[in-house]
Amino acid sequence: MSEKKKDGERFEDQLAKLEDIVARLEDESVGLEEALGLFENGMDLAKKCRGRLEEVEQRVSQLLESDAEVVIADNEDEDAE
């Protein structure tokens, strides 16, 4: 599975950008308008990261459920013998 999203950025790259934005927002020399723009960009990145994490979590859950079904089926086969 590709780590890239439709917008071409990896999750890790988006997270690094978000961390940079947070660091810049913590800098007291950033003006109000720049801070607002950074905040908006940060919120957008946070939304994308959260969405990607939810997608991955869902996929992991599906894989675990699928694996559990295989284990149950294997155990039923062994019990039948």
mmCIF file of the N, C-alpha and C atoms, coordinates in Angstrom:
data_MODEL
# 
_entry.id   MODEL 
# 
loop_
_atom_site.group_PDB 
_atom_site.id 
_atom_site.type_symbol 
_atom_site.label_atom_id 
_atom_site.label_alt_id 
_atom_site.label_comp_id 
_atom_site.label_asym_id 
_atom_site.label_entity_id 
_atom_site.label_seq_id 
_atom_site.pdbx_PDB_ins_code 
_atom_site.Cartn_x 
_atom_site.Cartn_y 
_atom_site.Cartn_z 
_atom_site.occupancy 
_atom_site.B_iso_or_equiv 
_atom_site.pdbx_formal_charge 
_atom_site.auth_seq_id 
_atom_site.auth_comp_id 
_atom_site.auth_asym_id 
_atom_site.auth_atom_id 
_atom_site.pdbx_PDB_model_num 
ATOM 1   N N  . MET A 1 1  ? 0.851   -1.188  0.000  1.00 0.00 ? 1  MET A N  1 
ATOM 2   C CA . MET A 1 1  ? 0.000   0.000   0.000  1.00 0.00 ? 1  MET A CA 1 
ATOM 3   C C  . MET A 1 1  ? 0.885   1.237   0.000  1.00 0.00 ? 1  MET A C  1 
ATOM 4   N N  . SER A 1 2  ? 0.545   2.165   -0.820 1.00 0.00 ? 2  SER A N  1 
ATOM 5   C CA . SER A 1 2  ? 1.321   3.395   -0.923 1.00 0.00 ? 2  SER A CA 1 
ATOM 6   C C  . SER A 1 2  ? 1.093   4.279   0.294  1.00 0.00 ? 2  SER A C  1 
ATOM 7   N N  . GLU A 1 3  ? 2.177   4.923   0.752  1.00 0.00 ? 3  GLU A N  1 
ATOM 8   C CA . GLU A 1 3  ? 2.054   5.839   1.877  1.00 0.00 ? 3  GLU A CA 1 
ATOM 9   C C  . GLU A 1 3  ? 1.565   7.203   1.432  1.00 0.00 ? 3  GLU A C  1 
ATOM 10  N N  . LYS A 1 4  ? 1.503   7.422   0.113  1.00 0.00 ? 4  LYS A N  1 
ATOM 11  C CA . LYS A 1 4  ? 1.083   8.728   -0.394 1.00 0.00 ? 4  LYS A CA 1 
ATOM 12  C C  . LYS A 1 4  ? -0.424  8.803   -0.494 1.00 0.00 ? 4  LYS A C  1 
ATOM 13  N N  . LYS A 1 5  ? -0.936  9.954   -0.189 1.00 0.00 ? 5  LYS A N  1 
ATOM 14  C CA . LYS A 1 5  ? -2.362  10.206  -0.312 1.00 0.00 ? 5  LYS A CA 1 
ATOM 15  C C  . LYS A 1 5  ? -2.641  10.784  -1.694 1.00 0.00 ? 5  LYS A C  1 
ATOM 16  N N  . LYS A 1 6  ? -3.897  11.059  -1.975 1.00 0.00 ? 6  LYS A N  1 
ATOM 17  C CA . LYS A 1 6  ? -4.290  11.610  -3.266 1.00 0.00 ? 6  LYS A CA 1 
ATOM 18  C C  . LYS A 1 6  ? -3.601  12.936  -3.541 1.00 0.00 ? 6  LYS A C  1 
ATOM 19  N N  . ASP A 1 7  ? -3.321  13.716  -2.497 1.00 0.00 ? 7  ASP A N  1 
ATOM 20  C CA . ASP A 1 7  ? -2.672  15.007  -2.704 1.00 0.00 ? 7  ASP A CA 1 
ATOM 21  C C  . ASP A 1 7  ? -1.156  14.859  -2.850 1.00 0.00 ? 7  ASP A C  1 
ATOM 22  N N  . GLY A 1 8  ? -0.647  13.633  -2.778 1.00 0.00 ? 8  GLY A N  1 
ATOM 23  C CA . GLY A 1 8  ? 0.765   13.378  -3.034 1.00 0.00 ? 8  GLY A CA 1 
ATOM 24  C C  . GLY A 1 8  ? 1.677   13.508  -1.827 1.00 0.00 ? 8  GLY A C  1 
ATOM 25  N N  . GLU A 1 9  ? 1.144   13.863  -0.683 1.00 0.00 ? 9  GLU A N  1 
ATOM 26  C CA . GLU A 1 9  ? 1.983   14.010  0.494  1.00 0.00 ? 9  GLU A CA 1 
ATOM 27  C C  . GLU A 1 9  ? 1.824   12.823  1.429  1.00 0.00 ? 9  GLU A C  1 
ATOM 28  N N  . ARG A 1 10 ? 2.953   12.354  1.940  1.00 0.00 ? 10 ARG A N  1 
ATOM 29  C CA . ARG A 1 10 ? 2.918   11.277  2.915  1.00 0.00 ? 10 ARG A CA 1 
ATOM 30  C C  . ARG A 1 10 ? 2.410   11.809  4.257  1.00 0.00 ? 10 ARG A C  1 
ATOM 31  N N  . PHE A 1 11 ? 1.850   10.928  5.047  1.00 0.00 ? 11 PHE A N  1 
ATOM 32  C CA . PHE A 1 11 ? 1.365   11.294  6.377  1.00 0.00 ? 11 PHE A CA 1 
ATOM 33  C C  . PHE A 1 11 ? 2.480   11.934  7.196  1.00 0.00 ? 11 PHE A C  1 
ATOM 34  N N  . GLU A 1 12 ? 3.653   11.314  7.153  1.00 0.00 ? 12 GLU A N  1 
ATOM 35  C CA . GLU A 1 12 ? 4.785   11.820  7.939  1.00 0.00 ? 12 GLU A CA 1 
ATOM 36  C C  . GLU A 1 12 ? 5.184   13.233  7.521  1.00 0.00 ? 12 GLU A C  1 
ATOM 37  N N  . ASP A 1 13 ? 5.090   13.523  6.227  1.00 0.00 ? 13 ASP A N  1 
ATOM 38  C CA . ASP A 1 13 ? 5.406   14.868  5.747  1.00 0.00 ? 13 ASP A CA 1 
ATOM 39  C C  . ASP A 1 13 ? 4.369   15.876  6.235  1.00 0.00 ? 13 ASP A C  1 
ATOM 40  N N  . GLN A 1 14 ? 3.110   15.479  6.203  1.00 0.00 ? 14 GLN A N  1 
ATOM 41  C CA . GLN A 1 14 ? 2.055   16.362  6.691  1.00 0.00 ? 14 GLN A CA 1 
ATOM 42  C C  . GLN A 1 14 ? 2.208   16.614  8.184  1.00 0.00 ? 14 GLN A C  1 
ATOM 43  N N  . LEU A 1 15 ? 2.556   15.587  8.929  1.00 0.00 ? 15 LEU A N  1 
ATOM 44  C CA . LEU A 1 15 ? 2.748   15.729  10.364 1.00 0.00 ? 15 LEU A CA 1 
ATOM 45  C C  . LEU A 1 15 ? 3.932   16.645  10.667 1.00 0.00 ? 15 LEU A C  1 
ATOM 46  N N  . ALA A 1 16 ? 5.004   16.517  9.898  1.00 0.00 ? 16 ALA A N  1 
ATOM 47  C CA . ALA A 1 16 ? 6.170   17.385  10.091 1.00 0.00 ? 16 ALA A CA 1 
ATOM 48  C C  . ALA A 1 16 ? 5.798   18.843  9.821  1.00 0.00 ? 16 ALA A C  1 
ATOM 49  N N  . LYS A 1 17 ? 5.005   19.084  8.777  1.00 0.00 ? 17 LYS A N  1 
ATOM 50  C CA . LYS A 1 17 ? 4.549   20.452  8.488  1.00 0.00 ? 17 LYS A CA 1 
ATOM 51  C C  . LYS A 1 17 ? 3.707   20.991  9.634  1.00 0.00 ? 17 LYS A C  1 
ATOM 52  N N  . LEU A 1 18 ? 2.849   20.133  10.169 1.00 0.00 ? 18 LEU A N  1 
ATOM 53  C CA . LEU A 1 18 ? 2.012   20.540  11.289 1.00 0.00 ? 18 LEU A CA 1 
ATOM 54  C C  . LEU A 1 18 ? 2.869   20.902  12.507 1.00 0.00 ? 18 LEU A C  1 
ATOM 55  N N  . GLU A 1 19 ? 3.889   20.123  12.762 1.00 0.00 ? 19 GLU A N  1 
ATOM 56  C CA . GLU A 1 19 ? 4.795   20.420  13.873 1.00 0.00 ? 19 GLU A CA 1 
ATOM 57  C C  . GLU A 1 19 ? 5.520   21.743  13.651 1.00 0.00 ? 19 GLU A C  1 
ATOM 58  N N  . ASP A 1 20 ? 5.912   22.022  12.414 1.00 0.00 ? 20 ASP A N  1 
ATOM 59  C CA . ASP A 1 20 ? 6.559   23.302  12.100 1.00 0.00 ? 20 ASP A CA 1 
ATOM 60  C C  . ASP A 1 20 ? 5.600   24.469  12.346 1.00 0.00 ? 20 ASP A C  1 
ATOM 61  N N  . ILE A 1 21 ? 4.354   24.282  11.956 1.00 0.00 ? 21 ILE A N  1 
ATOM 62  C CA . ILE A 1 21 ? 3.356   25.338  12.163 1.00 0.00 ? 21 ILE A CA 1 
ATOM 63  C C  . ILE A 1 21 ? 3.179   25.607  13.655 1.00 0.00 ? 21 ILE A C  1 
ATOM 64  N N  . VAL A 1 22 ? 3.095   24.548  14.445 1.00 0.00 ? 22 VAL A N  1 
ATOM 65  C CA . VAL A 1 22 ? 2.947   24.718  15.891 1.00 0.00 ? 22 VAL A CA 1 
ATOM 66  C C  . VAL A 1 22 ? 4.136   25.489  16.457 1.00 0.00 ? 22 VAL A C  1 
ATOM 67  N N  . ALA A 1 23 ? 5.330   25.132  16.020 1.00 0.00 ? 23 ALA A N  1 
ATOM 68  C CA . ALA A 1 23 ? 6.529   25.824  16.505 1.00 0.00 ? 23 ALA A CA 1 
ATOM 69  C C  . ALA A 1 23 ? 6.493   27.307  16.130 1.00 0.00 ? 23 ALA A C  1 
ATOM 70  N N  . ARG A 1 24 ? 6.042   27.603  14.914 1.00 0.00 ? 24 ARG A N  1 
ATOM 71  C CA . ARG A 1 24 ? 5.969   29.006  14.496 1.00 0.00 ? 24 ARG A CA 1 
ATOM 72  C C  . ARG A 1 24 ? 4.899   29.764  15.272 1.00 0.00 ? 24 ARG A C  1 
ATOM 73  N N  . LEU A 1 25 ? 3.788   29.095  15.568 1.00 0.00 ? 25 LEU A N  1 
ATOM 74  C CA . LEU A 1 25 ? 2.737   29.743  16.343 1.00 0.00 ? 25 LEU A CA 1 
ATOM 75  C C  . LEU A 1 25 ? 3.195   30.036  17.777 1.00 0.00 ? 25 LEU A C  1 
ATOM 76  N N  . GLU A 1 26 ? 4.092   29.229  18.285 1.00 0.00 ? 26 GLU A N  1 
ATOM 77  C CA . GLU A 1 26 ? 4.611   29.453  19.633 1.00 0.00 ? 26 GLU A CA 1 
ATOM 78  C C  . GLU A 1 26 ? 5.620   30.593  19.675 1.00 0.00 ? 26 GLU A C  1 
ATOM 79  N N  . ASP A 1 27 ? 6.102   31.016  18.519 1.00 0.00 ? 27 ASP A N  1 
ATOM 80  C CA . ASP A 1 27 ? 7.043   32.129  18.425 1.00 0.00 ? 27 ASP A CA 1 
ATOM 81  C C  . ASP A 1 27 ? 6.270   33.436  18.608 1.00 0.00 ? 27 ASP A C  1 
ATOM 82  N N  . GLU A 1 28 ? 6.605   34.172  19.622 1.00 0.00 ? 28 GLU A N  1 
ATOM 83  C CA . GLU A 1 28 ? 5.861   35.394  19.951 1.00 0.00 ? 28 GLU A CA 1 
ATOM 84  C C  . GLU A 1 28 ? 6.047   36.519  18.927 1.00 0.00 ? 28 GLU A C  1 
ATOM 85  N N  . SER A 1 29 ? 7.011   36.378  18.039 1.00 0.00 ? 29 SER A N  1 
ATOM 86  C CA . SER A 1 29 ? 7.237   37.441  17.058 1.00 0.00 ? 29 SER A CA 1 
ATOM 87  C C  . SER A 1 29 ? 6.307   37.336  15.839 1.00 0.00 ? 29 SER A C  1 
ATOM 88  N N  . VAL A 1 30 ? 5.527   36.276  15.746 1.00 0.00 ? 30 VAL A N  1 
ATOM 89  C CA . VAL A 1 30 ? 4.607   36.092  14.623 1.00 0.00 ? 30 VAL A CA 1 
ATOM 90  C C  . VAL A 1 30 ? 3.420   37.044  14.804 1.00 0.00 ? 30 VAL A C  1 
ATOM 91  N N  . GLY A 1 31 ? 3.121   37.776  13.744 1.00 0.00 ? 31 GLY A N  1 
ATOM 92  C CA . GLY A 1 31 ? 2.010   38.728  13.786 1.00 0.00 ? 31 GLY A CA 1 
ATOM 93  C C  . GLY A 1 31 ? 0.662   38.037  13.770 1.00 0.00 ? 31 GLY A C  1 
ATOM 94  N N  . LEU A 1 32 ? -0.351  38.800  14.079 1.00 0.00 ? 32 LEU A N  1 
ATOM 95  C CA . LEU A 1 32 ? -1.703  38.264  14.187 1.00 0.00 ? 32 LEU A CA 1 
ATOM 96  C C  . LEU A 1 32 ? -2.193  37.652  12.874 1.00 0.00 ? 32 LEU A C  1 
ATOM 97  N N  . GLU A 1 33 ? -2.048  38.364  11.773 1.00 0.00 ? 33 GLU A N  1 
ATOM 98  C CA . GLU A 1 33 ? -2.523  37.859  10.484 1.00 0.00 ? 33 GLU A CA 1 
ATOM 99  C C  . GLU A 1 33 ? -1.761  36.604  10.065 1.00 0.00 ? 33 GLU A C  1 
ATOM 100 N N  . GLU A 1 34 ? -0.447  36.619  10.261 1.00 0.00 ? 34 GLU A N  1 
ATOM 101 C CA . GLU A 1 34 ? 0.346   35.432  9.929  1.00 0.00 ? 34 GLU A CA 1 
ATOM 102 C C  . GLU A 1 34 ? -0.055  34.268  10.826 1.00 0.00 ? 34 GLU A C  1 
ATOM 103 N N  . ALA A 1 35 ? -0.278  34.547  12.105 1.00 0.00 ? 35 ALA A N  1 
ATOM 104 C CA . ALA A 1 35 ? -0.684  33.501  13.037 1.00 0.00 ? 35 ALA A CA 1 
ATOM 105 C C  . ALA A 1 35 ? -2.026  32.903  12.625 1.00 0.00 ? 35 ALA A C  1 
ATOM 106 N N  . LEU A 1 36 ? -2.939  33.741  12.176 1.00 0.00 ? 36 LEU A N  1 
ATOM 107 C CA . LEU A 1 36 ? -4.240  33.250  11.734 1.00 0.00 ? 36 LEU A CA 1 
ATOM 108 C C  . LEU A 1 36 ? -4.093  32.336  10.521 1.00 0.00 ? 36 LEU A C  1 
ATOM 109 N N  . GLY A 1 37 ? -3.269  32.752  9.572  1.00 0.00 ? 37 GLY A N  1 
ATOM 110 C CA . GLY A 1 37 ? -3.029  31.920  8.394  1.00 0.00 ? 37 GLY A CA 1 
ATOM 111 C C  . GLY A 1 37 ? -2.379  30.595  8.765  1.00 0.00 ? 37 GLY A C  1 
ATOM 112 N N  . LEU A 1 38 ? -1.406  30.654  9.667  1.00 0.00 ? 38 LEU A N  1 
ATOM 113 C CA . LEU A 1 38 ? -0.758  29.423  10.128 1.00 0.00 ? 38 LEU A CA 1 
ATOM 114 C C  . LEU A 1 38 ? -1.761  28.512  10.826 1.00 0.00 ? 38 LEU A C  1 
ATOM 115 N N  . PHE A 1 39 ? -2.618  29.116  11.656 1.00 0.00 ? 39 PHE A N  1 
ATOM 116 C CA . PHE A 1 39 ? -3.627  28.343  12.372 1.00 0.00 ? 39 PHE A CA 1 
ATOM 117 C C  . PHE A 1 39 ? -4.569  27.648  11.395 1.00 0.00 ? 39 PHE A C  1 
ATOM 118 N N  . GLU A 1 40 ? -5.008  28.376  10.368 1.00 0.00 ? 40 GLU A N  1 
ATOM 119 C CA . GLU A 1 40 ? -5.896  27.779  9.362  1.00 0.00 ? 40 GLU A CA 1 
ATOM 120 C C  . GLU A 1 40 ? -5.216  26.621  8.652  1.00 0.00 ? 40 GLU A C  1 
ATOM 121 N N  . ASN A 1 41 ? -3.957  26.829  8.255  1.00 0.00 ? 41 ASN A N  1 
ATOM 122 C CA . ASN A 1 41 ? -3.212  25.753  7.596  1.00 0.00 ? 41 ASN A CA 1 
ATOM 123 C C  . ASN A 1 41 ? -3.037  24.563  8.537  1.00 0.00 ? 41 ASN A C  1 
ATOM 124 N N  . GLY A 1 42 ? -2.760  24.856  9.796  1.00 0.00 ? 42 GLY A N  1 
ATOM 125 C CA . GLY A 1 42 ? -2.588  23.801  10.781 1.00 0.00 ? 42 GLY A CA 1 
ATOM 126 C C  . GLY A 1 42 ? -3.853  22.989  10.989 1.00 0.00 ? 42 GLY A C  1 
ATOM 127 N N  . MET A 1 43 ? -4.978  23.679  11.042 1.00 0.00 ? 43 MET A N  1 
ATOM 128 C CA . MET A 1 43 ? -6.254  22.977  11.207 1.00 0.00 ? 43 MET A CA 1 
ATOM 129 C C  . MET A 1 43 ? -6.531  22.074  10.006 1.00 0.00 ? 43 MET A C  1 
ATOM 130 N N  . ASP A 1 44 ? -6.206  22.550  8.803  1.00 0.00 ? 44 ASP A N  1 
ATOM 131 C CA . ASP A 1 44 ? -6.395  21.745  7.593  1.00 0.00 ? 44 ASP A CA 1 
ATOM 132 C C  . ASP A 1 44 ? -5.498  20.504  7.630  1.00 0.00 ? 44 ASP A C  1 
ATOM 133 N N  . LEU A 1 45 ? -4.241  20.703  7.990  1.00 0.00 ? 45 LEU A N  1 
ATOM 134 C CA . LEU A 1 45 ? -3.324  19.570  8.083  1.00 0.00 ? 45 LEU A CA 1 
ATOM 135 C C  . LEU A 1 45 ? -3.753  18.590  9.168  1.00 0.00 ? 45 LEU A C  1 
ATOM 136 N N  . ALA A 1 46 ? -4.200  19.109  10.308 1.00 0.00 ? 46 ALA A N  1 
ATOM 137 C CA . ALA A 1 46 ? -4.646  18.237  11.396 1.00 0.00 ? 46 ALA A CA 1 
ATOM 138 C C  . ALA A 1 46 ? -5.836  17.391  10.943 1.00 0.00 ? 46 ALA A C  1 
ATOM 139 N N  . LYS A 1 47 ? -6.743  18.001  10.186 1.00 0.00 ? 47 LYS A N  1 
ATOM 140 C CA . LYS A 1 47 ? -7.908  17.274  9.670  1.00 0.00 ? 47 LYS A CA 1 
ATOM 141 C C  . LYS A 1 47 ? -7.467  16.156  8.725  1.00 0.00 ? 47 LYS A C  1 
ATOM 142 N N  . LYS A 1 48 ? -6.520  16.460  7.839  1.00 0.00 ? 48 LYS A N  1 
ATOM 143 C CA . LYS A 1 48 ? -6.017  15.448  6.909  1.00 0.00 ? 48 LYS A CA 1 
ATOM 144 C C  . LYS A 1 48 ? -5.323  14.312  7.655  1.00 0.00 ? 48 LYS A C  1 
ATOM 145 N N  . CYS A 1 49 ? -4.505  14.665  8.641  1.00 0.00 ? 49 CYS A N  1 
ATOM 146 C CA . CYS A 1 49 ? -3.788  13.645  9.418  1.00 0.00 ? 49 CYS A CA 1 
ATOM 147 C C  . CYS A 1 49 ? -4.775  12.773  10.190 1.00 0.00 ? 49 CYS A C  1 
ATOM 148 N N  . ARG A 1 50 ? -5.759  13.385  10.809 1.00 0.00 ? 50 ARG A N  1 
ATOM 149 C CA . ARG A 1 50 ? -6.761  12.641  11.560 1.00 0.00 ? 50 ARG A CA 1 
ATOM 150 C C  . ARG A 1 50 ? -7.513  11.689  10.635 1.00 0.00 ? 50 ARG A C  1 
ATOM 151 N N  . GLY A 1 51 ? -7.875  12.179  9.450  1.00 0.00 ? 51 GLY A N  1 
ATOM 152 C CA . GLY A 1 51 ? -8.576  11.338  8.489  1.00 0.00 ? 51 GLY A CA 1 
ATOM 153 C C  . GLY A 1 51 ? -7.745  10.145  8.063  1.00 0.00 ? 51 GLY A C  1 
ATOM 154 N N  . ARG A 1 52 ? -6.470  10.387  7.822  1.00 0.00 ? 52 ARG A N  1 
ATOM 155 C CA . ARG A 1 52 ? -5.582  9.294   7.418  1.00 0.00 ? 52 ARG A CA 1 
ATOM 156 C C  . ARG A 1 52 ? -5.438  8.269   8.543  1.00 0.00 ? 52 ARG A C  1 
ATOM 157 N N  . LEU A 1 53 ? -5.302  8.757   9.775  1.00 0.00 ? 53 LEU A N  1 
ATOM 158 C CA . LEU A 1 53 ? -5.201  7.836   10.911 1.00 0.00 ? 53 LEU A CA 1 
ATOM 159 C C  . LEU A 1 53 ? -6.465  6.999   11.053 1.00 0.00 ? 53 LEU A C  1 
ATOM 160 N N  . GLU A 1 54 ? -7.606  7.606   10.826 1.00 0.00 ? 54 GLU A N  1 
ATOM 161 C CA . GLU A 1 54 ? -8.870  6.862   10.898 1.00 0.00 ? 54 GLU A CA 1 
ATOM 162 C C  . GLU A 1 54 ? -8.935  5.797   9.812  1.00 0.00 ? 54 GLU A C  1 
ATOM 163 N N  . GLU A 1 55 ? -8.447  6.122   8.612  1.00 0.00 ? 55 GLU A N  1 
ATOM 164 C CA . GLU A 1 55 ? -8.416  5.145   7.521  1.00 0.00 ? 55 GLU A CA 1 
ATOM 165 C C  . GLU A 1 55 ? -7.525  3.958   7.889  1.00 0.00 ? 55 GLU A C  1 
ATOM 166 N N  . VAL A 1 56 ? -6.362  4.263   8.441  1.00 0.00 ? 56 VAL A N  1 
ATOM 167 C CA . VAL A 1 56 ? -5.422  3.208   8.814  1.00 0.00 ? 56 VAL A CA 1 
ATOM 168 C C  . VAL A 1 56 ? -5.999  2.360   9.937  1.00 0.00 ? 56 VAL A C  1 
ATOM 169 N N  . GLU A 1 57 ? -6.612  3.008   10.917 1.00 0.00 ? 57 GLU A N  1 
ATOM 170 C CA . GLU A 1 57 ? -7.217  2.280   12.028 1.00 0.00 ? 57 GLU A CA 1 
ATOM 171 C C  . GLU A 1 57 ? -8.301  1.331   11.521 1.00 0.00 ? 57 GLU A C  1 
ATOM 172 N N  . GLN A 1 58 ? -9.104  1.800   10.587 1.00 0.00 ? 58 GLN A N  1 
ATOM 173 C CA . GLN A 1 58 ? -10.158 0.955   10.029 1.00 0.00 ? 58 GLN A CA 1 
ATOM 174 C C  . GLN A 1 58 ? -9.556  -0.237  9.286  1.00 0.00 ? 58 GLN A C  1 
ATOM 175 N N  . ARG A 1 59 ? -8.498  0.006   8.542  1.00 0.00 ? 59 ARG A N  1 
ATOM 176 C CA . ARG A 1 59 ? -7.850  -1.072  7.791  1.00 0.00 ? 59 ARG A CA 1 
ATOM 177 C C  . ARG A 1 59 ? -7.247  -2.107  8.739  1.00 0.00 ? 59 ARG A C  1 
ATOM 178 N N  . VAL A 1 60 ? -6.612  -1.632  9.806  1.00 0.00 ? 60 VAL A N  1 
ATOM 179 C CA . VAL A 1 60 ? -6.039  -2.550  10.792 1.00 0.00 ? 60 VAL A CA 1 
ATOM 180 C C  . VAL A 1 60 ? -7.144  -3.386  11.431 1.00 0.00 ? 60 VAL A C  1 
ATOM 181 N N  . SER A 1 61 ? -8.258  -2.764  11.755 1.00 0.00 ? 61 SER A N  1 
ATOM 182 C CA . SER A 1 61 ? -9.384  -3.490  12.339 1.00 0.00 ? 61 SER A CA 1 
ATOM 183 C C  . SER A 1 61 ? -9.890  -4.565  11.382 1.00 0.00 ? 61 SER A C  1 
ATOM 184 N N  . GLN A 1 62 ? -9.977  -4.218  10.108 1.00 0.00 ? 62 GLN A N  1 
ATOM 185 C CA . GLN A 1 62 ? -10.425 -5.194  9.113  1.00 0.00 ? 62 GLN A CA 1 
ATOM 186 C C  . GLN A 1 62 ? -9.457  -6.371  9.031  1.00 0.00 ? 62 GLN A C  1 
ATOM 187 N N  . LEU A 1 63 ? -8.166  -6.064  9.054  1.00 0.00 ? 63 LEU A N  1 
ATOM 188 C CA . LEU A 1 63 ? -7.167  -7.133  8.987  1.00 0.00 ? 63 LEU A CA 1 
ATOM 189 C C  . LEU A 1 63 ? -7.232  -8.023  10.219 1.00 0.00 ? 63 LEU A C  1 
ATOM 190 N N  . LEU A 1 64 ? -7.416  -7.416  11.388 1.00 0.00 ? 64 LEU A N  1 
ATOM 191 C CA . LEU A 1 64 ? -7.503  -8.201  12.616 1.00 0.00 ? 64 LEU A CA 1 
ATOM 192 C C  . LEU A 1 64 ? -8.756  -9.073  12.616 1.00 0.00 ? 64 LEU A C  1 
ATOM 193 N N  . GLU A 1 65 ? -9.864  -8.533  12.147 1.00 0.00 ? 65 GLU A N  1 
ATOM 194 C CA . GLU A 1 65 ? -11.093 -9.317  12.061 1.00 0.00 ? 65 GLU A CA 1 
ATOM 195 C C  . GLU A 1 65 ? -10.927 -10.466 11.081 1.00 0.00 ? 65 GLU A C  1 
ATOM 196 N N  . SER A 1 66 ? -10.304 -10.196 9.966  1.00 0.00 ? 66 SER A N  1 
ATOM 197 C CA . SER A 1 66 ? -10.064 -11.216 8.960  1.00 0.00 ? 66 SER A CA 1 
ATOM 198 C C  . SER A 1 66 ? -9.161  -12.314 9.525  1.00 0.00 ? 66 SER A C  1 
ATOM 199 N N  . ASP A 1 67 ? -8.126  -11.900 10.238 1.00 0.00 ? 67 ASP A N  1 
ATOM 200 C CA . ASP A 1 67 ? -7.204  -12.863 10.843 1.00 0.00 ? 67 ASP A CA 1 
ATOM 201 C C  . ASP A 1 67 ? -7.917  -13.686 11.908 1.00 0.00 ? 67 ASP A C  1 
ATOM 202 N N  . ALA A 1 68 ? -8.771  -13.048 12.693 1.00 0.00 ? 68 ALA A N  1 
ATOM 203 C CA . ALA A 1 68 ? -9.516  -13.763 13.729 1.00 0.00 ? 68 ALA A CA 1 
ATOM 204 C C  . ALA A 1 68 ? -10.428 -14.811 13.104 1.00 0.00 ? 68 ALA A C  1 
ATOM 205 N N  . GLU A 1 69 ? -11.033 -14.498 11.970 1.00 0.00 ? 69 GLU A N  1 
ATOM 206 C CA . GLU A 1 69 ? -11.892 -15.453 11.284 1.00 0.00 ? 69 GLU A CA 1 
ATOM 207 C C  . GLU A 1 69 ? -11.087 -16.658 10.812 1.00 0.00 ? 69 GLU A C  1 
ATOM 208 N N  . VAL A 1 70 ? -9.871  -16.426 10.338 1.00 0.00 ? 70 VAL A N  1 
ATOM 209 C CA . VAL A 1 70 ? -9.009  -17.515 9.888  1.00 0.00 ? 70 VAL A CA 1 
ATOM 210 C C  . VAL A 1 70 ? -8.625  -18.397 11.067 1.00 0.00 ? 70 VAL A C  1 
ATOM 211 N N  . VAL A 1 71 ? -8.277  -17.778 12.191 1.00 0.00 ? 71 VAL A N  1 
ATOM 212 C CA . VAL A 1 71 ? -7.901  -18.540 13.377 1.00 0.00 ? 71 VAL A CA 1 
ATOM 213 C C  . VAL A 1 71 ? -9.073  -19.378 13.868 1.00 0.00 ? 71 VAL A C  1 
ATOM 214 N N  . ILE A 1 72 ? -10.260 -18.787 13.888 1.00 0.00 ? 72 ILE A N  1 
ATOM 215 C CA . ILE A 1 72 ? -11.448 -19.526 14.324 1.00 0.00 ? 72 ILE A CA 1 
ATOM 216 C C  . ILE A 1 72 ? -11.712 -20.699 13.382 1.00 0.00 ? 72 ILE A C  1 
ATOM 217 N N  . ALA A 1 73 ? -11.603 -20.452 12.085 1.00 0.00 ? 73 ALA A N  1 
ATOM 218 C CA . ALA A 1 73 ? -11.822 -21.516 11.105 1.00 0.00 ? 73 ALA A CA 1 
ATOM 219 C C  . ALA A 1 73 ? -10.788 -22.627 11.276 1.00 0.00 ? 73 ALA A C  1 
ATOM 220 N N  . ASP A 1 74 ? -9.531  -22.251 11.519 1.00 0.00 ? 74 ASP A N  1 
ATOM 221 C CA . ASP A 1 74 ? -8.477  -23.252 11.737 1.00 0.00 ? 74 ASP A CA 1 
ATOM 222 C C  . ASP A 1 74 ? -8.760  -24.076 12.983 1.00 0.00 ? 74 ASP A C  1 
ATOM 223 N N  . ASN A 1 75 ? -9.206  -23.410 14.036 1.00 0.00 ? 75 ASN A N  1 
ATOM 224 C CA . ASN A 1 75 ? -9.521  -24.122 15.281 1.00 0.00 ? 75 ASN A CA 1 
ATOM 225 C C  . ASN A 1 75 ? -10.705 -25.068 15.098 1.00 0.00 ? 75 ASN A C  1 
ATOM 226 N N  . GLU A 1 76 ? -11.706 -24.641 14.327 1.00 0.00 ? 76 GLU A N  1 
ATOM 227 C CA . GLU A 1 76 ? -12.853 -25.504 14.064 1.00 0.00 ? 76 GLU A CA 1 
ATOM 228 C C  . GLU A 1 76 ? -12.440 -26.720 13.271 1.00 0.00 ? 76 GLU A C  1 
ATOM 229 N N  . ASP A 1 77 ? -11.503 -26.544 12.302 1.00 0.00 ? 77 ASP A N  1 
ATOM 230 C CA . ASP A 1 77 ? -11.005 -27.667 11.505 1.00 0.00 ? 77 ASP A CA 1 
ATOM 231 C C  . ASP A 1 77 ? -10.266 -28.653 12.404 1.00 0.00 ? 77 ASP A C  1 
ATOM 232 N N  . GLU A 1 78 ? -9.461  -28.138 13.336 1.00 0.00 ? 78 GLU A N  1 
ATOM 233 C CA . GLU A 1 78 ? -8.705  -29.002 14.240 1.00 0.00 ? 78 GLU A CA 1 
ATOM 234 C C  . GLU A 1 78 ? -9.651  -29.744 15.181 1.00 0.00 ? 78 GLU A C  1 
ATOM 235 N N  . ASP A 1 79 ? -10.690 -29.083 15.657 1.00 0.00 ? 79 ASP A N  1 
ATOM 236 C CA . ASP A 1 79 ? -11.643 -29.712 16.551 1.00 0.00 ? 79 ASP A CA 1 
ATOM 237 C C  . ASP A 1 79 ? -12.426 -30.817 15.848 1.00 0.00 ? 79 ASP A C  1 
ATOM 238 N N  . ALA A 1 80 ? -12.652 -30.673 14.546 1.00 0.00 ? 80 ALA A N  1 
ATOM 239 C CA . ALA A 1 80 ? -13.410 -31.655 13.787 1.00 0.00 ? 80 ALA A CA 1 
ATOM 240 C C  . ALA A 1 80 ? -12.625 -32.939 13.574 1.00 0.00 ? 80 ALA A C  1 
ATOM 241 N N  . GLU A 1 81 ? -11.322 -32.856 13.688 1.00 0.00 ? 81 GLU A N  1 
ATOM 242 C CA . GLU A 1 81 ? -10.487 -34.046 13.433 1.00 0.00 ? 81 GLU A CA 1 
ATOM 243 C C  . GLU A 1 81 ? -10.497 -34.977 14.561 1.00 0.00 ? 81 GLU A C  1 
# 
